[in-house]
Amino acid sequence: MRAMLLEKQAAAEESPLRLVEVPMPTPGAGEARVRVRACALCRTDLHITEGDLKLRKSPVVPGHQIVGVVDAVGAGVQQLREGDRVGVAWVHSTCGECTYCRKGLENLCDRGRFTGWDADGGYAEAMVVPESFAYPLPSNFGDLEVAPLLCAGIVGYRSFRLSNAQPGDRVGLYGFGASAHIILQVALHRGCEIYVFTRSEGHQELARKMGAAWVGRAEESPPDKLDAAIIFAPVGSLVLEALRVLRKGGTVALADITMTPIPAIDYDRLLYHERIIRSVANATREDAREFLELAARIPVRAEIETFPLEGANDALRALKKSAIRGAGVLKIS
């Protein structure tokens, strides 16, 4: 089968992924093999290919927003059958035994493994996944449009929940890529007023089109203070910008897996009065199931730009330059 393989981390401009022919994977006990139809791009893929995150498997096939059809199952599989359409997300498996798993916080599992980082992912024609980490997909979404919901949507949804935003609140979104344009729709559905902070004129135009009440750059001041903010861009200085326009008692949620250093915070001016900064790590299977059901009901519509499998390097370069309107998706079969 064809796969885009990462053998050595390098800048996206250097085309670090190589198109290769590799053997078709065989599902083990409790696993299913998925013939991949589509795989959406995530900034985490960029962090892995460029070296912001250390490799945990080498070589590795990136990609963790996977849509495909089960075409083989291993021994003991009971929940999936050949022909089932499923989605595969970032969390590949958890131990089920550690303190975090027992508390319902499997997103923090001590032995958690991640798709496209610890295990080969979806920049390929097939991959394998433990059956309990493959999700049935709503029938009202096509393969390409549902792919970005599997991380940009799921982790974005957890970020929205952890921002403590309530109906009627003013919510700031910093960065307006794949995740933010999905969560804007969720927040509007919940009755929030959305302020979008982005330097890209194309992204500003899309945010206005999608119903943002105000759009500007991070250094600008919106007409009213925010009740909550979610930072999707991996830029530490945005934390200070968000705190600057956050009301007392508000929350800033950090949605990215890694971030440039956060500058020194003036406690008295920016953080005092019970303002909260919190990171968001991964997501649970319950987050995934809850979000996919909600997305189907709203329904969420992802703006997508497609690339062929062999164009994955081009897609990562476009992602790095914020040149993708909405979400980028590899169309694989």
Helices and strands as residue ranges (DSSP letters): E 2-6, G 12-14, E 17-21, E 31-40, H 43-50, E 66-73, E 85-88, E 91-93, H 99-102, G 106-108, E 113-114, E 126-130, G 131-133, E 134-136, H 143-146, G 147-150, H 152-162, E 170-174, H 178-189, E 193-197, H 201-209, E 214-216, E 226-231, H 237-244, E 246-254, I 267-271, E 276-279, H 285-297, E 304-308, G 309-311, H 312-320, E 327-331
